[in-house]
């Protein structure tokens, strides 16, 4: 995964909505592919982490699982919402909190959430290897277990 310099406008009239215009995402994803990555992370106009081009993100920071709030401009992804719901029910803390992009430099791990990826650990960000963390593994295992129990939540 890489970070890109383009921003998500969290104050846009279509912020958080799926629209037919994915041009910004296509440009960011092309930049990721050109650098050998599979996904790109974008900040919002306040310099806070927002989302990937086709995924939401969970950051492992100081052993905590943190995902940007919807006010960041990120899409209210189904997998993200299920992870938050199932984690709360199972006693796994996943919190919604604004994170400056600079906090990624000290992230221990990252997870992507999407309907096509489920909850997937990220191995590298901007060329820096990331760890397979206990918290990240717990989130991925929880999601896999709950999804298997109810494939049509």
Order of alpha helices (4+ residues) and beta strands (2+ residues): beta-alpha-beta-beta-beta-beta-alpha-beta-beta-beta-beta-beta-alpha
